[in-house]
Amino acid sequence: MGFLNKPHFLLINKMMMSLKKCLYVGALMGVSVLFGQEKVKDNFEQIALQKMQYATEKVHIEENVPRVLPQKTLTFKNNAKGAFVPENKIDTQEELEATLETYRKRYAPFMLDLAPQVKKTRERLNIGEFDFRPETQNDIDDFLYTLQGKGKWDLVEVPHYAGPEGRTTFWYRSKINLSKKMLSREQLFLGFKGVDYIAEVFLNGRFVGKHTGLFEAFEFELKKYAKEGENVLLVKVTNDYIQMGSNHQLTDRPIGNKIAACGGPGWNDPELGWHMCPVGSGLWQGVYIESRNAVAIQDVFVRPLPHENSAEIWLEIDSKYEATQNDYSIKWSLFGQNFKQVIAEDMEVSKIPAIMSDINYIKFKIHVSEKYLKWWSPETPWLYKIHVNLFKGGKLIDSQAKQFGMRTFTQETTGDLKGKFYLNGKEVKLRGANVMGNLKRSVVEKNFDQLRDDILIAKIANMNFWRFTQQPCQEEVYDYCDRLGIMTQTDLGLFAVLRKSMLQEALEQTTAMERLVRSHPSNIMVSFINEPTVKWTQQCMDREEINQFLSMAEQMVRIQNPDRVIKRVDGDYMNLSKGWMDHHCYNGWYGGGFTIGKLNRGYWHATPKNWMYGCGEYGAEGLDDVALMNEHYLERWLPKKGEAEKSWTPGVVYRVQTTDMHKNWFDTQESVNDWIAASHKHQEWVIDLTTRAFRRDLKMNSFAVHLLIDAWPAGWLKSIMNSERRAKPAFFAFKDALSPVLADLRTDKSSWFSGTEATIEAWVCNDTPDEIEKATIKYFFKVDGKIVMSGKSKAEVKASLPNFQGYVSFKIPEVKDRTEGFLYLGVFNKKGELLHDASLKMTLLPVLVKKTLQASVLGDNKKIEGLLDKLGYQFTRNKNIGTAELIVIADFNQFIAHKKEISDAVKNGARVVFFDVNIKDFSAFDTKKAAFNGHVSSNFISRKTGHNWVSDFEANDFKFWYNQGKDMATPFGFRSMKNKNDWELILKHNEAMVVGAKKVGQGSAVVCLFNLEDYCSENAMALKFAQIIFEKKV
């Protein structure tokens, strides 16, 4: 950090002493975990200890289970009277671009600055160009060599940002001509709007000052170093690794002291500068020299109090003198910024204190009458501009202006259900996305039209907030968010860990972060750390120390802004939050114990009792399109032509995850276009399912997809729009799922037999603060383009709530072949206007033709016996092996006990199906001993084997199956067989066998290595496959 005001330093030092005292007492009591006094453990052991450590904290959290829904049935009539024409929704790039143009026109008035210009009292010289080079050995050996500008330099424009990450040093040099007029005032400042990361500044060979941190604006007094005419400005910029370690070296990660994470502007290097917008360094914001009078306004903060028809003005006045006489006065004027209005002019502040040396803090209130009160909101982002004029002896000596909005943002901390957010006194649900680089890059490149468009694209997607992920943005970004009406959350740049030696720096940067954002109505929340974990080394804070840091950080923020809503942690895997808690959710990509089936069913992570909660990140990868690849990708990343393309995988692209992760979600593809299509389809499914699940969750009042817009090609492919601003299919699914009033149909199933009963949940989720009175819902079912039944019902649509309407229950009509049916739901207002509609695709199968088989089940497994009964088979348990047509092995020990009898029966024409095998010693029917992979939990098994048993199944038929025992979709559990030997491959996972078959004499054997029996009771696709493995010839 450069400078903090003295009171801020004193508070930090006081808190630091308190923390050190606590840690010292803990050491005396034998708490050896503090300051790394125990032996260093490996990361896996630390993770295990972390789980044990915070398990004791679970007294304050509770499991979040599905709501108990009323047994209300929505009935059908066998006609089309309840049908309606669904909305023609935006789902193409052309429609999106046309909509963007209408949004540009709609919000253009809010971008205006209609207020008069502030009176000029300062002279400013912007420094737009520098000579630049990475540090050389000559620079290290001889500072004069650098100062005199010797050696090779490149001319660059500021803002300038470059790689690589880690311990690097850049030099910037510029010759500046200062006029006599600029030097005539008492003070001359060199200002930087932001330098990443450590800046050491020299003017005319003399050291001026040093600053640490990437986002804070800072200044140095230059008067005693500057001269009329040519001056040489030299800036040394030193970078470091971030505290969680390099983003590119995933093993033996070098770590540093830098408070930063991912999400900077990045730089144009496909392998080092694109992915996740890593943290490079440079003069990434503006540089200027400014002359001022001896007493000048340093900062203006407007604290809006619209419910009081007023605002509180916090002034910071910097005086060069030790003490002065009390002949200063302050006047203010208030104007509409994006609306033409003079609200007050030249109003004098009464009874200001004497201006002393250093920083003077002055507060006063201004009145805004009801007549001129315009509330800032995402729909109408009205802005004001205040002018503050400082006089000495009646003469104007300084004048500053500040843009602000009149709004309140609060979080409820009392009541039966705490944690609700309120914007301007009305409940609001935060629905948005993460930002990693695209907005910052627009400012660095001075592409402000793109900055505007990116914010408008977010609004088109029905977002109302953006999380500035893992580090603050430039001031210009907040200005545009103010003007265009989108709320923001700003994160401090801490990811996973905080090194103990960096505690004071972290607190200083916390203060700087709040000072950056506090005047912006768009910024409604701040956060301090992303996904904290156990300490990776003895140098990092443990859980209790992080808790103490968070408490201190809150105090620092409250001093700067008492009204700030704080999210202590984003991605709180350690249960640090005692109230409102945020988790991250990638169960549609990485998997994990909290499955996507649980989410769809209505579960959520355990959180503090009687509190709302949020999800700060979720998503899945979707590859860039071919046009973008061909235009921007490295040649070695692109597929070869012809047959060679079949061997191409996305894994050749730097740090792309699809090659490794897809096996749990979709098939391996054989062309680049197929890879793109498959990844887009899965991403769309995940985003749609997850977003709708969040909308149905009564307590989920904030969530953010990761990400909306990619900053670079292949930058972070979880984005739902690529870096060329072409939307992936998931963008349109996301937009639809964020409709303020959302019609939604929920089920855990995807396939049904003719004649069976389908029961689907119908919801209307209302994010608006207004109840929809006298609303109705209509619904209809369509098969082969024909509406076969419909219905309608009164709807209860309360404000700011997910409203369950009932179960749409009906019998599946007869179909002769596999058919797709579509169930539609629409919600209408009292005028009969369609507010939103949803559709659900349902796979319909003809009635299963049952065949009578005599079966013998070896082992005790009620689920398998239920499966056989559902298929109409006659069966006995542990007997009649010799006469059975079908032998089912539910217990491998029984196979061993009856091995000869089973072998004889199979050779004579029976079929044996193994549902249980001994993975340590499985060999059957002259097959070599099998080798198995470790246990896998996957939502997908591939039928892409070319086997005729599965030729009628489609790509996603073995994905996300309903498990009747768990009453939700659950992942398949299995240990696949590495060496299939002479087994015919029927189903596979990552090229290893999951289901196989072989002919044995006159009979056959089948091995089913996944838990098929868990899915067959109410899952048509599963039962169809079970019948195949029991009956179809090998």
N, C-alpha and C positions, 0 to 999 in steps of 0.2 A: 504494500500500500504506500501511497505517497503521504498525504496529510489526512489526519482526522482531527476534528475539533477536540480541544483539551478535555471537556467533560466526557466525551466518548472514550478517550484513552483512559481516563480515571476509572470509569465504570468497568471497562475491560480488565484493567489491572486488578481492581477489587475482586471481580469474579474469578480471575485466574488464581489469586491468592486463596480464595475460598475453595476452589477445586483442588489446589495442591494440598491444602490442609486436610481435606477429606481423604485424598489418596494416601497421605502420610499416616493418618489414623488407621485407615484400612490396612496398611502394611504392618503397623504395630499389632493389629488384631489377627494377623496371620492370613490376610486376604492376599494370597500370593499371586493372584491373576493380574493385579495392578502393575503397570509398567513392566510387564513381561518377566516377572521374577520366576515363573515356572519354566520348565524346559520347553524348548520350541517343539511344537507338534506339527505333523503334516496337515495339509489342508483338509483331508477327509476326516481326520480325527477332530479337527477344530469344528467342522460342520456338525459332527455328531454331538460335540460338547455344546455347541450353540443350541441345538434342539433341546438338550437336557436343561440348558440354562433358562431358556424362555418358557419351557413347559411349566415351570413353577408359576409363571405369570398368568396362566390360563384361568385363574380365578376370576379375572375381570372380563373374560370373553365368553361368548356363547356360540354354539353351532347355528348356522343359518340354514333352515330346512324349508322345503316347499310349503307354501300356504295351504291350509285346508280349504278347499273350494266347495261352495254350496252345490248340492245335487240338483242343478237346474238343467233341463233338457230343452234344446231348441228344436222344434219339430219341423218336419218337411211335409210338403204336399206334392203330389206327383204331377206338377204342372210348372209352367215357367212364370207364374204371376209375380213371384218375388224376385225375379231376375232384374238385373240392371246392366248398364253399359259401363264396364270398368274404365277408369281414367287412362288416357293416353300419356304414359309417363315418359320423362326424358330417359333415353337409354342409348343414345348415339353421340359420338363426338360432335357431329354437326349441330345437333340440338343443344348440346352443352355450350358450344361457342356462340350460338344465337342467344341463348339465355344470358351468357356473360355480357354480351353487348347491351342487353336491356338493363342489367344490373349496373353497368358503367353509367348509363344515363340516369338511373334511379338514384344512385348515390353521389353523382357529380355535385349536386348542390351542397352536400355535407362536406365536400372537400374544399370548398371556398374559404378564403380568409377575407372577410369583409370588414374587419376591424381596421382602424387607422394604424399607420406605422408608429412605432414607439419613437419618441424624440431621440435623436442621435447625440450621445454623450461620450462615445468611445470611438477609437480608430482601430479597425481590425485588418490584419493582413493574413489572408489564407495562404498556406504553403502547400502547393499542390503537387510539386515534383521533388524527388530526391535522387541523388546518385546512390546506388545500392550494391552491396555485395555480401556474400557469406564471409565470415571471418577467415583470414588466411594466416599462415605462419608469420608473415611479415607484420601483420596487425598485432599479433601476440608479442612479437619481439620488440617492436618499436612503435609506440603510440604516435610519435611525430609523423611517421610514415602514413598513418591513417588520417591524422589531423590535416595534413597537407594535401590529402586527396591523391596520393600516389597509387600506382597500380591500376588494375582494370576495374571499372565500375559500369553498371548498367543504369540507365535512366528509367525510373519507375514513377508511376502516378500513385498518389495517396487518395483513397485507401489502398493499401497493399498488404497481401497476405500470402504466405508461402510455407512450404514444408522444408524438411521433414519434421516429424514429431521428435520429441526428446531433446537432448542436450545439444543445442546448436546456438550459434551467435551470428547475428546479422548486424551490419553497419549501414546507417543511412546518413548521408551528408548533403547539405544544401547551403548555397550562398544566398544570403538575404540582405537586401538593401533597405535600411531603415532611414526614414526621412527625419528631418529636424522636427517636424510637426509631431510625429509619433513619440519622439523622445522628450517632447516638451512637457508632457504630463508627469505627475509625480510617480505613477506606477506603470510598469511595463511587464506584461505576463506572457510567458510561452505556455500555450495550452494544448493538451492532447485529449481528444474525445475518447480515446481508448487505445492502449498498446498491449499487445499480447507477447511477452508476459512480464519480463523485468526490463525496465527502461532506465538507462543511465545517460544523462544529458549533459552535453558540453557546448558552451558558446565561446568562440574565440579562444579555444584551448583551455578554458576554465570550467571546472566541474560545477554544474548548476543544481542537480538534484537527481534523486532515484525514486522509482515507483515500482511496486509489485502488484500484479493483478491484471486481468484481461479486459474488464468491461468498464471500469470506473474512469470518468473524466477527471483530469488532474491538471494543475498549473504550477509553474515555478516563476518566481519574481526574477526579472532579467536586468533591471535598471542598472545595477552596478557592473554588469558584464558587457552591456551593449554599447555600441558606438554608432555615430552617424555614418552612413554609407554602407560598405560591404561588411557583413558579419558571416562567420562560418558556424553553422549549426551542425553538430555531430550527435547522433543518437545511436547508442549501443543497445540492441535488443537481444536479450538472452532468454532462451526457452528452456524447459525442463520436461521430464516425463511427468505424467499425471500420477496421483497418489495410488490409484489402483493398478498402475502399470501400463505398459505399451499396449495399444490396441492391435498391433501388428505382430508382436512377438508373444505368442500365447503360452509358450513354455519358457521358463526362466525369465519371466517378464521383468525388464528393468523398471524400477519404480523411482518416483521423484517427489518433489514437494509441491508441484503445481496443483492449484485448486481449479480444476477443469475436468471435463469429461468429453463425451462425443458431442456433436451438434454445433460445431463452429461453421464458418463459411466453406471450409474445405479448399482445395486447390486443384488445378487441372493436371492431375497425375493419376492415371487409371488404377494403379496398384497401391499408391501411398496416399493419394489426396482425395479420392472419391468415396471410398467405403466408410460409411457412418460419419462423414465430414470430420475427420480427425483433427486434433488440435495442433496446428502449426504455430506460426508466430508472425509478428510484423506490426507495422503502423497501420492497423486495420480500420482506423477511424480517422477523422480529420485532425489536422494540425494547424495552429494559427498563432500569431502574435497580436496582442491587444494592449493598447495604452488606455489608462484610466486615471481618474483623479484619486487623490489620497484616500478618500473615503468613498466606498463603492458598495453596491448591492451584490452580495455573493450568491444568494439563492432566494427564490420565492416559492413557497409551498402553499397551495390553496387547499384547505381542508373543508370540503363541502358539508354543509349542514342544512340540506334542503327542507327538512321537516320543521326547521326553525326559521325558514326563509332567510337564511344567512350563510355566510362562509367565513371561516377563520383564516386569516392570512398570517403565515409564519415567515418573517423576514430574517435573513442573516446579512448583516452589514459588516464589512471588513474595513477596519480603520488602521491606517499606517501609523498613526500618532499614539503616543503614550496616553494622553488624555486631552480633551478639547473642551472648550466652552460649549454650553448648551444652546447653540444657535442653529440647530438642524431641525428640519421639518419634513414631513412625508405627506404626499398627496397621492390619491389613487383615482383611476377612472376605470369604468367597467363597460365593455361592449359585447355585443353578440359577435361571435367569430364567423359562424356559418349561417347566421341570420342577421339581417340588417337592423341593428338597434343600438342606440346610445342609452345606456341604463343609468349611468352616473358619470359625472366629469369633475375632475379637480376637487375631490372630497378630501379634506385635510384630516389626518389622524391626530386626535387630541392626546396630550400628555404623554409624549414619547420620552423615554429616559435619555439621560446624557449619553452621547456616543463616546465610548471608551476605546482604548487600543485593543487590537485583536478582533475576535468575532463578537458582534453584538446581536442578541436574539430579541426580536420585537414581535409581539403578537397583537393583532387587532381584528375586530369583526367588521364585516360589511353586510349591509342589508340588501336582499333581493326580493322585491315585493312580488306578491302572487301574480301580478300582471306580467312581470318579466321572467317568471320562473319557468324554465324549460328543462325537463328532466332528460338526462342522458340515458339512453337504452340502446340495445342492438337494433331495434326497429327505427328509432329516431335519435341518432347520436348528436344531439345539439351540444354545441360547445360555446364557451365564453372566452373572452380574453381580458385579463386585467393588466393595466399599466400601473406601475409603481414608480413614482418620481421622488427622488431625494434632493432636498434643497439645503443649501448652507447660506445663511444670511439672506434668504429670499432668492438666491441664485441657484438654478438647476445644475447639479453636479453629476447626477447619474439617473438613468432610467432603464427599467427592465420590464419585459412583458412575459406573461405566462398563460398558456392555453390550459383550460380545465373544463370539467363537466360537473354538473350538479346531479349526483347520484349517491345512493347508499348501497352498500353490500355488507350483509351481516350473516352470521351463522347462529342458529338457535342452540343454546346450551342447557336449556331447561325443558321440562315437559315430559310426557310419556315416551315420545320418540324424538330424541335430540339429534342435532346435526343438520337440520334443514337449512338451505340457503335462501336468502331473500334479497332480491334486487328491487330497490325502491319500495320496500315494504311488501312486495308480492313474492310468493315462493317461486323459485327458479330451479330447474334441473340443468346441470352443466353437461352438455353433450358436445364432444369435440374430438380433437386429434392432437398428436404430438408434432412438434416442429424440430427438424434436425437439419438446419443449414439453408433451406431454400430462401427464407426471408432475409437472413444475414447476407447470403450471396447476392441477392438483388441490390442491397444497399452498397456492398463493396463494389459492385460493378456499376453503380449509379443508375440502375435500371428500375426507376421508381414506378413506371407503368406496370412492370412485372410484379412489383411489391403490391401495388393496388389490386391487380388481377388475382394474385394468390389469395388475398384476403377475401375478395369477392367470390372466388371459387369455393372457399370454405363456407360462406354464407349460402351459396347455391346448394351446397350439400346439407343444408339445414343445421349446420353447426352454430353454436353460440359462444364457444370458447376454444382457445388454443393453449396448449401447454408448451411453454418455451423450455424445451427439455434440456436439463442438465447444465444450462448456463443462460444468463440474460442476453437479450438482443440489444441492438443499437437503439439510440433514442428515436431515430426516424421510424423504426418499426412500431414503437408504441404510439408515436404521433399518428401514423396511418391507421392503427387499430382504433384509436380514439375517434378519428374522423369517419371511419367506415362502420364502426359499431360492432366490434367483436371483443368479447372478454378474454383476458389472458391470465395465465398462471406463470410466474417466473420462478425458476429453480436456481439455487446456488449450485456451483459446479462441483459438488461432491458426489462421487459414485462409489458405493460399497464401503469405503473406509475413510477415516480421518486420522492422519498421523499426529501423534501427541505433540510433536514439536511445532505443528502448524495450527494449534488451537487458536492462538491470538490472531494469526492471519485470517483464519476462517471467520472469526467474530468481526474483524474489521471489514472484511468483504461482505459479510451479512449486512452491516450498516450501510455500506456503499450500495448494495443491491436495493435496499428499501429506499434510499435517497434517489436512486435512479428512477424508480417506478411510482413513487408515492403520489405524484401530481397527475398521473394518468388515470382517467376514469376507466379505461379499458382494463387496467391491471387490478384484478379483484382478489388475488391470492398469491402468497409466496410459499416456497418449500425449501428445505435445507439440505436434504440428502436423498439420493436415489438408491434404492435396493441395498440398504446397509446389511453387512454380513459380519461374521466373526472376524477378528483381526487376522490378517494374512501373515503378519510378522509381529514380533514383540514391539515394533515401533508404532503400531496402530492401536487405536482406542478399542477397549472392550465394550460390552453392551452397556454397562452402567455409566461408563465415561461418556459414551455417545449420548445417553439420556441427559447427562449434565450439560453437555454441549448444546443440545436442543433447547433446554430450559434457558440457558444464557442467550442463545440466538433469539429466542422469543422476546427476551427483555430488550435486546438491542433494537429489534424491529419496533416494539411498542413505543420506545423513546422517540423514534423518528415518525411514527404514525400510529396513534392509539387505536385507530379504527381498522387496522389490518386484520383480515382473516388469514389464518396460518394453517397450512397443511405441513406438519412437521416432517413427515416422511412420505415419499412417493415410492410405492412398492415396499410395504412394511412387512418383510418376511420375519422380522424379529419381535413382532408385537410390542413395539415401542410406544405406540399411540394408546393413550388411556381413554380417548373419546372417539371422534370420527377417524376411521382407519381406511387406508388405501392399499390395495393389492394389485399386482400385475397378473395377467392371465394369458398364457400362450398355450392353453391345452388343445388348441386346434392346430398346433405346429410342433412344439417340443413334446407334447403329451404331459405326463406327470400324474401324480396321485389324485389331484382334483381334475377329474376328466371332463371332457366337453359334454358327455352325456349327463353328468351331474348338473352341469351348468344349465343345459337345456331343460332339465327336469325342475329346476328352481332352487338348487342349492347354491351356497356361496361359502367362502372361507369363514372360519370363526372370527368374530369381531367383538368389540366391547358391547356389553348388553345395553339395549335400548338406544342404540345409536345408528344413524344412517352410515353409509360407507360408500367407497368409490373404487373404480378400477382405472389406474393411471395409464396402463398400456395393455393392448391385446392385438392380435393379428396373425398373419401368415404370409409367406412369400408369394409374390406373383411376378414372373419374369418380365423383363422389358420386351417390347415388340420387335419384330425383325427389322423394321425400318430404322429404329433407334440403334439396334445392334450394328447394322451395316454402316451407319453414319459415324458412330463414335467408338465402337469397341476395338480393342487391339486385334490385329489380324489373327494372332494365335488363339484368340478366344472364339473365333468364328468357326462354324462347321465347314468341313470340306464338302465338295459337291459329289453327287452320285451316291454309290453304295457306302462310301466312307462316312456320310452324314449319319447313318444308323448308329455309329459308335459314339457320336457326339453326346456329351452330357453337359449340363450347366456347371458342373464342377470345374471346368476349365476357366470359368470366370472367377475373378478374385473374390474369395470369401463368400461365394454364393452357397446357400445352405440346401437348396432343393435336391441336389444329388443325394445327400445323406438323409434328408428328412422325408422325401417323397414316399419311401417304401412303406411308411405307416399310413399313407393317405391315398396314393394312386399309383398306377402302373408305371414302370419304366417305359419311356417312349422311344421312338425310332427316327424322329426327325425334329429339327429345331422348332418347326411350327406346332408339332404335336406336344412338345414339351411346354411351349408357351400356353397353348390352349388348355392343357391339363392343369398347369399351375394356376392359371387364371380361374378355372372352374372351381378348383379347391379353395382358393383365396376368397372367391365370391361366396361360397357356401359357408366358410368360417365366419366371415364378416357379417353376413346376413343372420346366421343362427345366433352368434354371440350378441350382436347389437339388439336383436329382438328379445333375447333372454334378459339382457340388462333392462330393457324397457318394461318388461313384465315384473321386475323385481321391485317390490314396494320400498325397499330401503336403499336401493342403488341410485343415488342422486348426482353422481358424477362419473363419467367415463370418457376415455380418449383412445381412439384407434391409433395404432403405431404403424405407419405414418399416413398422412394425407398425400403430401407431394414430395417426390424425391428431388434432392438438390443437384445430383449428378447422375450420369448413366451408371447403373448398377451400384448406386450409392448405398441404398438400404432398401432392398427389394420388397420389404413388407409394406412399402408405400402403395397406395391404391391409385396413384396417378404418377406417371413417369416424369422425368426431368424435362421433357418437351411439352409437358402439360396435356398429354393424351391420357384420357381416363382408362383405367382397366375396368373390367366388368364389376369388380368389387366396389368401385366408386358409386355406381348407380344403385347397387344393393344397399350400400351405406346410406346414401341420400334418402332412399325410400324408407329405410328402417328408422331414420331420424325425423320422419314427418311429425310435426308437433302433435297432431292427432293421428294415432296409428291404429289401423285395423290389423289384427294379427290372429293367425291360426297356428296352434301348437299341437304337436304330436311327437311321440318317440318312435313312431313306426313309419315305414315308407311303402310297404306292400301288403296287399290284402287279397284273399280269395273271393271269388264270386259267392254271394250268399252269406258272407260273414258280416258282422256288425262293425262299422267304423265309428269311433267316438273321438271327436276332435275338439279341443278347447278353443273357444272364441273369446277374444279380448279386444277391448278398445283402450289404448294407453294414451292418456291425455297429459302432455307436458305443459300445457298452458295453465295459467292461474285462474282460469274461468271455467265454471261448469257449463257443459253443453246441455241446455235444457230441452226437454221434449225430443231427445234424439231417438233415432231408430236404427236398427241394423237389418240388412237384407243379406241373404245367402242363397247360393244355388250350386248345383253339381252338374258338371258337363262331361259327357263322354262322347268321343268321336264327333265333336262339333255340335252335339245336340244337348240341350238342357233337359235333363230327365227328372229333376225335382228342384223345388225352391221353397223358401220360407222367409218370414220376417218377424221381428219382435221389437218391443220397446227396449230402449237401451238406457242404462244408467251410466253416465259419463261424468264423474265427479272431477273437480279441478285437481291438477297436479298429482294424479293417481293412475296406476294401471288398474283398469276396471274389467274384472272377469264378467262375461255376459252369459255364459252357460256352455253346455256341451252340445255341439252339433253332432247328432247321432242318427245314423241311417244304415240301411242294408245295402251292401255293394251289389249293383245290378249284374246280371249275367253277361259274361263276355266269353267268346269262344277262343280268343287268342290273347296273348299279353297286350294290354291296352293301357294308355295313360288317361286317367281321369283328373279333373281339376275342380277343386272346391273353391268357391269365391265368397268373400265376406266384404261388405261395404258398410260404412257408418255414415248416417245422414243427419243433418241438422233439422230444426223444426220447419224450415222452409222446403225440405225435401232435397237440399243440395248435397251432393256427394262430397264428403270431407276427405275420405281416404278409403282405399280398398286393398285387399290382399288376396293372393291366390296360393293354393297348396297343390303341388303335383303329387298324384297318388298312383302308384303302379298297381294295376289290377290284373290278377291271374285267373285263368279258368279254374273251375272246381277241380280239385285233385282227384284223379281216378284212383281209387284204392284197390289194392290187391291183397288177397288173403295169403299170408305167409305163416309158416310155423317157425317160431324162433325160440332160441335158448339164450338166456342172459346169464353170463357167468360173473357173479359179483352182485353186490347190493347197491343199486343206484336207481332211486325212485324217478329221477329226471329221465333217464334212458328208458325206463319202463313206461313212463308217461308218453314219451315220444313214440314208442312202438304201438302203444294203445291208440294214439291219435292217428296213426297210419293204418289202423285196422288189423294189425297183426295179432295172431294168437301166440302167447309166449309162456314159457316156464322159467323158473330160476334154478340154475345149477343142476339141470338134469335134461334128459332127452336129447343129448348132444348128437347121438348117432342118427336120429330121425329128423333133426331140425334142418330146414332149408337155410336158415340164417342163424349164425352164432355171433353174439355180441359180447365182446370182452370188456366188461366194466371194471374188472380187477385182474391185473396181469398175473397175480399169484395163482388165480384160478386157471389161467391159460397154462402156466407151468405144471399145475397139478393134473391137468387133463390134456396135455400136449399131444400124446399119441392119438387119443380118441378124436381130438379136433382135427389133426392132420389127416386121419383116415376119412373123416366126414367131408373135409374140403376136397380131397383128391377124388371123392366119389360124387362131387357136384355141389356141395354146400358153399355158402359164402361166409367168411369170418370177417368181422369188422372190429378193429381194435380202437377202443376209446381210451384205453389205458395201456401204457407201455413202460417197461423198465429201461430208462435211458442209460443205465450203467451196463446193461447186458441185453440189448434187444437184437435178436436174430430169429427169424421165423421162415420156414419153408425154404431152406437152403440159401438164405440171404446172408451176405457177409455182415459181420457185426456193425451196427449203425453207429454213427457219430452225430451228436446233437449240439446245436447252438444253445446258448444260455436262454433263460426264460425271457420271453418277449411279451409285452403288452401293446397291442396295435389295434387301431380302429379299422384296419383295412387288411384284407388278404387278396392276393392277386389270382384271378382266374385266367391270366394271360399265359397259358401253357400249351395251347393248341390241342388239348384233349377234347374228344367229342362229348364227354360228359358235361362239359361246361360251355359248349359252343353256343348254347341258347341264352347264356347269361350275358349281361352287359357290364361295362367296366366298373361301375360303382355298386353292383349288386351285393358285393361282399364288403360293405362299408357301413359302419354305424348301425349295428343291429340292436334291436330291442331285446333286453334280457328280462324275462317275466319275473324271475326271482328277485331281481333288484328293482323292478318297476322303473327302468330307465334303460337307455342305450349304454352299453358298457364295452370297453375294449375286449377283443379276443385275447385269451391267454394261451400260450403254447411254447413249446421248445421244438423248433423246426429241425428237420433231419438234414445234415450237411451232405452226406453221401447217399443219394437216393438209390444207388446200386441198380438193381433190375426192377425197381418199382416204377410204374408209369406215373409221371407227375401230373396231378390234377389241380391242386391249389398250391401256391407257393408264397413265400415271403422273403424278399431279398434273395431270390434265386435258390432258396433252400425249401425242401419239401414240407408242406403242412398237411396235405392229403395226398395219398398215393394208393395205387392199386396194382395188382399183378395176378396173372392167371396161374393157378396151381392145380395141375391135373385136370379133372373135369370141373373143378370149382374155381374159386378166386378168393383173394384176401385184400382187404382195404385197411389202411392205417389212417385214422383221423386224429391228428395231433392237437387240434384246438377244441375248445369246449362247446361243440355244436349243440349238445343237449340243453344248454342254458337258453337257447334262442328259439326253440321250435314251437313253443306253446302258442304264441300269438304273432309269429313272424312268418308270413307266407313264403318269402324267399328261402328262409332257413329250412322250412319243412319240405319245400320242393327239392332242395339239395339233399336233405336227409333221405328222401325216398330214392333219389338217384343212387346214392352210395350203397343203399340196401338192396336195390333191385336191378340196376342197369348192368348189362353184360360188359365184361372186360374185353 
